Amino acid sequence: MTYVIAEPCVDVMDKACIEECPVDCIYEGARMLYIHPDECVDCGACEPVCPVEAIFYEDDVPDEWTEYTQANADFFDELGSPGGAAKVGQTEHDPAFIKSLDPRGE
């Protein structure tokens, strides 16, 4: 895995990162966005455009959000590696950990 999307994205999903990603590896779940670990080319373009600062390099994920590294990987267990988020669109299969979170934002 390269980059990870963490808690600040839950129920926010601004999607500026999707527009900036040159390889279309940021997928949309029902409650947050996820970076495909095998499709990401580690360019870092997504990180600075995230308005809620939810994207971290895997080694820099804050301790309180380490479970989001696994949640990002778990999102793709069912989805696999479709080769681009645009052709998939939004899916409803957030990992159980994400589904169990209390609503965030407004």
The first five atom37 places (N, CA, C, CB, O) and aatype in JSON, in Angstrom:
{
  "aatype": [12, 16, 18, 19, 9, 0, 6, 14, 4, 19, 3, 19, 12, 3, 11, 0, 4, 9, 6, 6, 4, 14, 19, 3, 4, 9, 18, 6, 7, 0, 1, 12, 10, 18, 9, 8, 14, 3, 6, 4, 19, 3, 4, 7, 0, 4, 6, 14, 19, 4, 14, 19, 6, 0, 9, 13, 18, 6, 3, 3, 19, 14, 3, 6, 17, 16, 6, 18, 16, 5, 0, 2, 0, 3, 13, 13, 3, 6, 10, 7, 15, 14, 7, 7, 0, 0, 11, 19, 7, 5, 16, 6, 8, 3, 14, 0, 13, 9, 11, 15, 10, 3, 14, 1, 7, 6],
  "atom_mask": [
    [1, 1, 1, 1, 1],
    [1, 1, 1, 1, 1],
    [1, 1, 1, 1, 1],
    [1, 1, 1, 1, 1],
    [1, 1, 1, 1, 1],
    [1, 1, 1, 1, 1],
    [1, 1, 1, 1, 1],
    [1, 1, 1, 1, 1],
    [1, 1, 1, 1, 1],
    [1, 1, 1, 1, 1],
    [1, 1, 1, 1, 1],
    [1, 1, 1, 1, 1],
    [1, 1, 1, 1, 1],
    [1, 1, 1, 1, 1],
    [1, 1, 1, 1, 1],
    [1, 1, 1, 1, 1],
    [1, 1, 1, 1, 1],
    [1, 1, 1, 1, 1],
    [1, 1, 1, 1, 1],
    [1, 1, 1, 1, 1],
    [1, 1, 1, 1, 1],
    [1, 1, 1, 1, 1],
    [1, 1, 1, 1, 1],
    [1, 1, 1, 1, 1],
    [1, 1, 1, 1, 1],
    [1, 1, 1, 1, 1],
    [1, 1, 1, 1, 1],
    [1, 1, 1, 1, 1],
    [1, 1, 1, 0, 1],
    [1, 1, 1, 1, 1],
    [1, 1, 1, 1, 1],
    [1, 1, 1, 1, 1],
    [1, 1, 1, 1, 1],
    [1, 1, 1, 1, 1],
    [1, 1, 1, 1, 1],
    [1, 1, 1, 1, 1],
    [1, 1, 1, 1, 1],
    [1, 1, 1, 1, 1],
    [1, 1, 1, 1, 1],
    [1, 1, 1, 1, 1],
    [1, 1, 1, 1, 1],
    [1, 1, 1, 1, 1],
    [1, 1, 1, 1, 1],
    [1, 1, 1, 0, 1],
    [1, 1, 1, 1, 1],
    [1, 1, 1, 1, 1],
    [1, 1, 1, 1, 1],
    [1, 1, 1, 1, 1],
    [1, 1, 1, 1, 1],
    [1, 1, 1, 1, 1],
    [1, 1, 1, 1, 1],
    [1, 1, 1, 1, 1],
    [1, 1, 1, 1, 1],
    [1, 1, 1, 1, 1],
    [1, 1, 1, 1, 1],
    [1, 1, 1, 1, 1],
    [1, 1, 1, 1, 1],
    [1, 1, 1, 1, 1],
    [1, 1, 1, 1, 1],
    [1, 1, 1, 1, 1],
    [1, 1, 1, 1, 1],
    [1, 1, 1, 1, 1],
    [1, 1, 1, 1, 1],
    [1, 1, 1, 1, 1],
    [1, 1, 1, 1, 1],
    [1, 1, 1, 1, 1],
    [1, 1, 1, 1, 1],
    [1, 1, 1, 1, 1],
    [1, 1, 1, 1, 1],
    [1, 1, 1, 1, 1],
    [1, 1, 1, 1, 1],
    [1, 1, 1, 1, 1],
    [1, 1, 1, 1, 1],
    [1, 1, 1, 1, 1],
    [1, 1, 1, 1, 1],
    [1, 1, 1, 1, 1],
    [1, 1, 1, 1, 1],
    [1, 1, 1, 1, 1],
    [1, 1, 1, 1, 1],
    [1, 1, 1, 0, 1],
    [1, 1, 1, 1, 1],
    [1, 1, 1, 1, 1],
    [1, 1, 1, 0, 1],
    [1, 1, 1, 0, 1],
    [1, 1, 1, 1, 1],
    [1, 1, 1, 1, 1],
    [1, 1, 1, 1, 1],
    [1, 1, 1, 1, 1],
    [1, 1, 1, 0, 1],
    [1, 1, 1, 1, 1],
    [1, 1, 1, 1, 1],
    [1, 1, 1, 1, 1],
    [1, 1, 1, 1, 1],
    [1, 1, 1, 1, 1],
    [1, 1, 1, 1, 1],
    [1, 1, 1, 1, 1],
    [1, 1, 1, 1, 1],
    [1, 1, 1, 1, 1],
    [1, 1, 1, 1, 1],
    [1, 1, 1, 1, 1],
    [1, 1, 1, 1, 1],
    [1, 1, 1, 1, 1],
    [1, 1, 1, 1, 1],
    [1, 1, 1, 1, 1],
    [1, 1, 1, 0, 1],
    [1, 1, 1, 1, 1]
  ],
  "atom_positions": [
    [[0.85, -1.19, 0.0], [0.0, 0.0, 0.0], [0.88, 1.23, 0.0], [-0.96, 0.01, 1.22], [2.0, 1.21, 0.52]],
    [[0.39, 2.28, -0.57], [1.17, 3.51, -0.63], [0.49, 4.61, 0.18], [1.36, 3.95, -2.09], [0.95, 4.94, 1.27]],
    [[-0.57, 5.18, -0.34], [-1.28, 6.22, 0.38], [-2.55, 5.65, 0.99], [-1.61, 7.41, -0.55], [-3.14, 4.7, 0.46]],
    [[-2.98, 6.24, 2.11], [-4.14, 5.77, 2.87], [-5.06, 6.96, 3.12], [-3.71, 5.09, 4.21], [-4.6, 8.06, 3.43]],
    [[-6.35, 6.72, 2.99], [-7.34, 7.74, 3.34], [-7.88, 7.4, 4.72], [-8.5, 7.83, 2.28], [-8.28, 6.26, 4.97]],
    [[-7.9, 8.37, 5.61], [-8.26, 8.12, 7.01], [-9.56, 8.83, 7.43], [-7.12, 8.58, 7.91], [-10.31, 9.33, 6.59]],
    [[-9.8, 8.86, 8.71], [-11.05, 9.32, 9.34], [-11.61, 10.64, 8.84], [-10.84, 9.43, 10.78], [-12.83, 10.75, 8.7]],
    [[-10.79, 11.66, 8.57], [-11.41, 12.93, 8.15], [-12.26, 12.83, 6.89], [-10.33, 13.94, 7.93], [-13.08, 13.72, 6.63]],
    [[-12.09, 11.78, 6.1], [-12.87, 11.62, 4.86], [-14.25, 11.01, 5.11], [-12.1, 10.75, 3.88], [-15.15, 11.16, 4.28]],
    [[-14.43, 10.33, 6.23], [-15.69, 9.63, 6.49], [-16.85, 10.62, 6.45], [-15.64, 8.9, 7.86], [-16.86, 11.62, 7.17]],
    [[-17.81, 10.32, 5.61], [-19.03, 11.11, 5.42], [-18.78, 12.51, 4.85], [-19.76, 11.23, 6.73], [-19.68, 13.35, 4.87]],
    [[-17.57, 12.77, 4.35], [-17.26, 14.07, 3.75], [-17.09, 13.91, 2.24], [-15.97, 14.67, 4.38], [-17.84, 14.52, 1.47]],
    [[-16.15, 13.11, 1.83], [-15.88, 12.78, 0.43], [-15.92, 13.98, -0.51], [-16.87, 11.76, -0.03], [-16.77, 14.05, -1.4]],
    [[-15.01, 14.9, -0.33], [-14.9, 16.08, -1.18], [-14.59, 15.72, -2.63], [-13.82, 17.0, -0.64], [-15.09, 16.38, -3.54]],
    [[-13.81, 14.72, -2.86], [-13.45, 14.16, -4.18], [-12.45, 14.99, -4.98], [-14.69, 14.01, -4.99], [-12.23, 14.7, -6.15]],
    [[-11.83, 15.99, -4.38], [-10.77, 16.72, -5.08], [-9.63, 15.78, -5.42], [-10.26, 17.91, -4.22], [-8.97, 15.93, -6.45]],
    [[-9.4, 14.81, -4.57], [-8.32, 13.84, -4.8], [-8.59, 13.0, -6.04], [-8.14, 12.93, -3.59], [-7.66, 12.66, -6.78]],
    [[-9.84, 12.65, -6.28], [-10.21, 11.86, -7.46], [-9.85, 12.62, -8.73], [-11.72, 11.51, -7.44], [-9.3, 12.05, -9.67]],
    [[-10.16, 13.89, -8.75], [-9.87, 14.72, -9.92], [-8.37, 14.86, -10.17], [-10.5, 16.11, -9.76], [-7.94, 15.01, -11.31]],
    [[-7.58, 14.82, -9.11], [-6.13, 15.01, -9.22], [-5.38, 13.72, -9.54], [-5.6, 15.6, -7.94], [-4.27, 13.77, -10.06]],
    [[-5.95, 12.58, -9.23], [-5.26, 11.29, -9.4], [-5.04, 10.96, -10.88], [-6.06, 10.17, -8.73], [-6.01, 10.85, -11.63]],
    [[-3.78, 10.81, -11.3], [-3.5, 10.55, -12.71], [-3.77, 9.11, -13.15], [-2.09, 10.88, -13.0], [-3.81, 8.83, -14.35]],
    [[-3.96, 8.2, -12.19], [-4.16, 6.79, -12.56], [-5.53, 6.25, -12.16], [-3.09, 5.94, -11.92], [-5.77, 5.04, -12.29]],
    [[-6.43, 7.1, -11.68], [-7.81, 6.7, -11.37], [-7.87, 5.56, -10.36], [-8.53, 6.28, -12.64], [-8.59, 4.58, -10.55]],
    [[-7.1, 5.68, -9.26], [-7.04, 4.6, -8.28], [-7.78, 4.92, -6.98], [-5.6, 4.28, -7.96], [-7.64, 4.19, -6.0]],
    [[-8.57, 6.0, -6.95], [-9.3, 6.37, -5.75], [-10.77, 6.03, -5.97], [-9.12, 7.89, -5.41], [-11.44, 6.62, -6.82]],
    [[-11.24, 5.08, -5.19], [-12.58, 4.52, -5.35], [-13.52, 5.07, -4.3], [-12.53, 2.99, -5.27], [-13.09, 5.48, -3.21]],
    [[-14.8, 5.09, -4.62], [-15.81, 5.68, -3.74], [-16.7, 4.61, -3.12], [-16.65, 6.68, -4.51], [-17.39, 3.87, -3.82]],
    [[-16.66, 4.54, -1.79], [-17.58, 3.69, -1.06], [-18.79, 4.52, -0.67], [0.0, 0.0, 0.0], [-18.93, 5.66, -1.11]],
    [[-19.64, 3.96, 0.15], [-20.84, 4.68, 0.59], [-20.5, 5.81, 1.55], [-21.82, 3.72, 1.24], [-21.18, 6.84, 1.56]],
    [[-19.45, 5.64, 2.38], [-19.15, 6.62, 3.41], [-17.8, 7.3, 3.29], [-19.23, 5.98, 4.72], [-17.57, 8.32, 3.93]],
    [[-16.91, 6.75, 2.49], [-15.6, 7.38, 2.32], [-14.94, 6.91, 1.03], [-14.69, 7.08, 3.53], [-15.46, 6.03, 0.34]],
    [[-13.8, 7.5, 0.73], [-13.01, 7.13, -0.45], [-11.87, 6.21, -0.02], [-12.46, 8.4, -1.17], [-11.44, 6.22, 1.13]],
    [[-11.39, 5.42, -0.99], [-10.34, 4.44, -0.72], [-9.33, 4.44, -1.85], [-10.94, 3.03, -0.53], [-9.71, 4.55, -3.02]],
    [[-8.05, 4.32, -1.52], [-6.99, 4.25, -2.53], [-6.62, 2.79, -2.75], [-5.75, 5.08, -2.09], [-6.29, 2.07, -1.81]],
    [[-6.67, 2.36, -4.01], [-6.33, 0.98, -4.33], [-4.82, 0.79, -4.18], [-6.8, 0.6, -5.76], [-4.04, 1.46, -4.86]],
    [[-4.39, -0.12, -3.29], [-2.96, -0.27, -3.02], [-2.14, -0.78, -4.2], [-2.77, -1.19, -1.86], [-0.95, -0.49, -4.3]],
    [[-2.76, -1.54, -5.1], [-2.03, -2.08, -6.24], [-2.06, -1.16, -7.45], [-2.59, -3.42, -6.62], [-1.22, -1.29, -8.35]],
    [[-3.0, -0.25, -7.51], [-3.13, 0.65, -8.65], [-2.44, 2.0, -8.42], [-4.59, 0.88, -8.95], [-2.09, 2.68, -9.38]],
    [[-2.25, 2.37, -7.17], [-1.61, 3.65, -6.85], [-0.14, 3.6, -7.28], [-1.72, 3.95, -5.32], [0.57, 2.63, -7.02]],
    [[0.3, 4.66, -7.93], [1.7, 4.74, -8.4], [2.56, 5.58, -7.45], [1.75, 5.33, -9.81], [3.7, 5.91, -7.78]],
    [[2.02, 5.91, -6.3], [2.78, 6.6, -5.26], [3.26, 7.98, -5.7], [3.96, 5.75, -4.86], [4.35, 8.42, -5.32]],
    [[2.44, 8.66, -6.49], [2.85, 9.99, -6.99], [2.62, 11.09, -5.96], [2.1, 10.32, -8.28], [3.31, 12.11, -5.99]],
    [[1.66, 10.89, -5.06], [1.39, 11.88, -4.03], [0.54, 13.04, -4.46], [0.0, 0.0, 0.0], [0.35, 13.98, -3.68]],
    [[0.01, 13.03, -5.67], [-0.79, 14.16, -6.17], [-2.06, 14.37, -5.35], [-1.15, 13.93, -7.63], [-2.54, 15.5, -5.25]],
    [[-2.59, 13.32, -4.79], [-3.85, 13.41, -4.05], [-3.7, 14.1, -2.7], [-4.43, 12.03, -3.85], [-4.61, 14.8, -2.25]],
    [[-2.59, 13.9, -2.06], [-2.4, 14.37, -0.68], [-2.58, 15.87, -0.5], [-1.03, 13.99, -0.21], [-3.35, 16.27, 0.37]],
    [[-1.92, 16.73, -1.26], [-2.04, 18.16, -1.0], [-3.38, 18.78, -1.37], [-0.97, 18.87, -1.73], [-3.7, 19.87, -0.91]],
    [[-4.17, 18.11, -2.2], [-5.46, 18.7, -2.6], [-6.61, 18.31, -1.69], [-5.79, 18.29, -4.01], [-7.72, 18.83, -1.84]],
    [[-6.39, 17.42, -0.75], [-7.45, 16.99, 0.17], [-7.76, 18.12, 1.15], [-7.04, 15.69, 0.93], [-6.9, 18.48, 1.96]],
    [[-8.98, 18.68, 1.09], [-9.3, 19.82, 1.94], [-9.44, 19.48, 3.43], [-10.57, 20.45, 1.47], [-9.38, 20.37, 4.27]],
    [[-9.61, 18.19, 3.75], [-9.76, 17.8, 5.15], [-8.52, 17.07, 5.67], [-10.99, 16.92, 5.32], [-8.52, 16.54, 6.78]],
    [[-7.45, 17.04, 4.85], [-6.19, 16.41, 5.23], [-6.38, 14.98, 5.72], [-5.51, 17.23, 6.31], [-5.94, 14.61, 6.81]],
    [[-7.05, 14.18, 4.88], [-7.35, 12.79, 5.23], [-6.38, 11.8, 4.59], [-8.75, 12.45, 4.81], [-6.42, 10.62, 4.92]],
    [[-5.51, 12.25, 3.7], [-4.64, 11.34, 2.95], [-3.23, 11.4, 3.51], [-4.64, 11.7, 1.45], [-2.65, 12.47, 3.68]],
    [[-2.69, 10.2, 3.78], [-1.36, 10.09, 4.37], [-0.56, 9.02, 3.64], [-1.45, 9.77, 5.87], [-1.12, 8.03, 3.16]],
    [[0.76, 9.21, 3.56], [1.61, 8.12, 3.11], [1.5, 7.04, 4.17], [3.1, 8.59, 2.88], [1.37, 7.35, 5.36]],
    [[1.57, 5.78, 3.77], [1.31, 4.67, 4.69], [2.13, 4.72, 5.98], [1.59, 3.38, 4.0], [1.63, 4.34, 7.03]],
    [[3.36, 5.19, 5.91], [4.19, 5.25, 7.11], [3.89, 6.47, 7.98], [5.65, 5.27, 6.71], [4.4, 6.57, 9.1]],
    [[3.07, 7.38, 7.48], [2.79, 8.62, 8.19], [1.36, 8.7, 8.74], [3.04, 9.77, 7.28], [0.96, 9.75, 9.24]],
    [[0.6, 7.62, 8.66], [-0.76, 7.63, 9.19], [-0.68, 7.83, 10.71], [-1.54, 6.29, 8.84], [0.02, 7.08, 11.39]],
    [[-1.38, 8.84, 11.23], [-1.35, 9.06, 12.69], [-1.79, 7.81, 13.46], [-2.24, 10.25, 13.06], [-2.64, 7.05, 13.0]],
    [[-1.21, 7.63, 14.63], [-1.49, 6.44, 15.44], [-2.98, 6.21, 15.68], [-0.78, 6.54, 16.76], [-3.44, 5.07, 15.69]],
    [[-3.72, 7.29, 15.89], [-5.15, 7.13, 16.18], [-5.95, 6.66, 14.97], [-5.74, 8.44, 16.7], [-7.12, 6.3, 15.1]],
    [[-5.35, 6.65, 13.79], [-6.06, 6.25, 12.58], [-5.43, 5.05, 11.87], [-6.12, 7.41, 11.62], [-5.71, 4.81, 10.7]],
    [[-4.59, 4.3, 12.56], [-3.9, 3.18, 11.92], [-4.86, 2.13, 11.37], [-2.94, 2.53, 12.91], [-4.55, 1.46, 10.39]],
    [[-6.02, 1.98, 11.98], [-6.98, 0.98, 11.48], [-7.51, 1.32, 10.08], [-8.16, 0.86, 12.45], [-8.08, 0.45, 9.41]],
    [[-7.34, 2.55, 9.66], [-7.77, 2.94, 8.31], [-6.87, 2.35, 7.22], [-7.8, 4.47, 8.19], [-7.3, 2.2, 6.08]],
    [[-5.65, 2.02, 7.57], [-4.78, 1.34, 6.61], [-5.4, 0.01, 6.23], [-3.35, 1.14, 7.19], [-5.48, -0.32, 5.04]],
    [[-5.83, -0.75, 7.21], [-6.48, -2.04, 6.93], [-7.84, -1.85, 6.26], [-6.66, -2.84, 8.23], [-8.2, -2.62, 5.38]],
    [[-8.58, -0.83, 6.66], [-9.89, -0.57, 6.05], [-9.75, -0.27, 4.56], [-10.59, 0.6, 6.76], [-10.57, -0.7, 3.76]],
    [[-8.69, 0.49, 4.19], [-8.45, 0.77, 2.77], [-8.19, -0.52, 2.02], [-7.27, 1.74, 2.6], [-8.7, -0.7, 0.91]],
    [[-7.41, -1.42, 2.58], [-7.12, -2.7, 1.93], [-8.38, -3.58, 1.89], [-5.98, -3.44, 2.66], [-8.66, -4.21, 0.87]],
    [[-9.12, -3.62, 3.0], [-10.33, -4.46, 3.08], [-11.39, -4.07, 2.06], [-10.93, -4.37, 4.47], [-12.12, -4.93, 1.58]],
    [[-11.47, -2.79, 1.72], [-12.45, -2.33, 0.74], [-12.31, -3.08, -0.58], [-12.31, -0.82, 0.51], [-13.3, -3.3, -1.28]],
    [[-11.09, -3.47, -0.91], [-10.83, -4.11, -2.21], [-10.9, -5.63, -2.16], [-9.49, -3.69, -2.71], [-10.7, -6.28, -3.18]],
    [[-11.18, -6.21, -0.98], [-11.31, -7.67, -0.9], [-12.39, -8.17, -1.84], [-11.63, -8.09, 0.54], [-12.18, -9.13, -2.59]],
    [[-13.54, -7.54, -1.81], [-14.67, -7.94, -2.67], [-14.54, -7.35, -4.07], [-16.0, -7.51, -2.03], [-14.86, -8.02, -5.06]],
    [[-14.09, -6.13, -4.16], [-14.02, -5.41, -5.43], [-12.9, -5.93, -6.33], [-13.83, -3.93, -5.18], [-13.04, -5.92, -7.56]],
    [[-11.81, -6.37, -5.75], [-10.67, -6.83, -6.53], [-9.89, -5.67, -7.11], [0.0, 0.0, 0.0], [-9.77, -4.62, -6.48]],
    [[-9.37, -5.86, -8.3], [-8.57, -4.84, -8.97], [-9.18, -4.54, -10.34], [-7.09, -5.28, -9.1], [-8.72, -5.08, -11.35]],
    [[-10.2, -3.7, -10.37], [-10.91, -3.45, -11.63], [-10.16, -2.59, -12.64], [-12.2, -2.8, -11.33], [-10.6, -2.48, -13.78]],
    [[-9.05, -1.99, -12.25], [-8.25, -1.23, -13.19], [-8.74, 0.18, -13.45], [0.0, 0.0, 0.0], [-8.55, 0.71, -14.54]],
    [[-9.37, 0.78, -12.48], [-9.81, 2.17, -12.61], [-11.14, 2.4, -11.94], [0.0, 0.0, 0.0], [-12.1, 1.65, -12.13]],
    [[-11.2, 3.46, -11.16], [-12.39, 3.76, -10.38], [-13.54, 4.31, -11.22], [-12.06, 4.75, -9.31], [-14.7, 4.09, -10.88]],
    [[-13.24, 5.0, -12.31], [-14.29, 5.65, -13.1], [-15.3, 4.64, -13.65], [-13.67, 6.42, -14.26], [-16.49, 4.93, -13.71]],
    [[-14.83, 3.46, -14.03], [-15.75, 2.48, -14.59], [-16.55, 1.74, -13.51], [-14.99, 1.48, -15.42], [-17.52, 1.06, -13.83]],
    [[-16.15, 1.88, -12.26], [-16.85, 1.21, -11.15], [-17.93, 2.11, -10.55], [-15.85, 0.8, -10.07], [-19.03, 1.64, -10.27]],
    [[-17.62, 3.38, -10.36], [-18.56, 4.29, -9.71], [-18.63, 4.02, -8.22], [0.0, 0.0, 0.0], [-17.8, 3.3, -7.67]],
    [[-19.62, 4.6, -7.58], [-19.78, 4.42, -6.14], [-20.26, 3.01, -5.84], [-20.76, 5.46, -5.55], [-21.11, 2.47, -6.55]],
    [[-19.7, 2.42, -4.8], [-20.13, 1.1, -4.35], [-20.66, 1.22, -2.93], [-18.98, 0.07, -4.42], [-20.41, 2.21, -2.24]],
    [[-21.38, 0.23, -2.5], [-22.0, 0.27, -1.17], [-21.33, -0.68, -0.19], [-23.46, -0.07, -1.27], [-21.89, -0.97, 0.87]],
    [[-20.14, -1.17, -0.5], [-19.54, -2.17, 0.38], [-18.35, -1.66, 1.19], [-19.1, -3.34, -0.42], [-17.25, -2.2, 1.12]],
    [[-18.59, -0.61, 1.96], [-17.56, -0.17, 2.89], [-17.23, -1.33, 3.83], [-18.04, 1.09, 3.7], [-18.11, -2.15, 4.13]],
    [[-15.98, -1.42, 4.3], [-15.65, -2.45, 5.29], [-16.49, -2.28, 6.56], [-14.14, -2.39, 5.62], [-16.97, -1.19, 6.86]],
    [[-16.66, -3.37, 7.3], [-17.48, -3.35, 8.52], [-17.03, -2.26, 9.49], [-17.42, -4.71, 9.21], [-17.87, -1.62, 10.12]],
    [[-15.74, -2.05, 9.6], [-15.21, -1.03, 10.51], [-15.78, 0.35, 10.15], [-13.67, -1.0, 10.46], [-16.18, 1.1, 11.04]],
    [[-15.81, 0.68, 8.88], [-16.31, 1.97, 8.42], [-17.83, 2.05, 8.61], [-15.94, 2.21, 6.94], [-18.35, 3.07, 9.06]],
    [[-18.53, 1.0, 8.28], [-19.99, 0.97, 8.44], [-20.39, 1.18, 9.89], [-20.55, -0.36, 7.94], [-21.44, 1.77, 10.17]],
    [[-19.56, 0.71, 10.82], [-19.91, 0.78, 12.25], [-19.65, 2.15, 12.87], [-19.14, -0.26, 13.0], [-20.07, 2.39, 14.0]],
    [[-18.97, 3.04, 12.17], [-18.66, 4.35, 12.73], [-19.91, 5.21, 12.88], [-17.63, 5.07, 11.86], [-20.83, 5.13, 12.07]],
    [[-19.92, 6.03, 13.91], [-21.01, 7.0, 14.06], [-20.92, 7.99, 12.92], [-20.94, 7.73, 15.45], [-19.83, 8.25, 12.4]],
    [[-22.06, 8.57, 12.49], [-22.05, 9.56, 11.41], [-21.12, 10.72, 11.74], [-23.46, 10.08, 11.15], [-21.03, 11.17, 12.88]],
    [[-20.44, 11.21, 10.71], [-19.52, 12.33, 10.85], [-20.08, 13.53, 10.1], [-18.11, 11.96, 10.33], [-21.01, 13.4, 9.31]],
    [[-19.52, 14.68, 10.34], [-19.89, 15.88, 9.6], [-21.25, 16.39, 10.02], [0.0, 0.0, 0.0], [-21.74, 16.11, 11.12]],
    [[-21.85, 17.15, 9.12], [-23.13, 17.79, 9.42], [-24.28, 16.86, 9.16], [-23.3, 19.05, 8.62], [-25.44, 17.24, 9.36]]
  ]
}
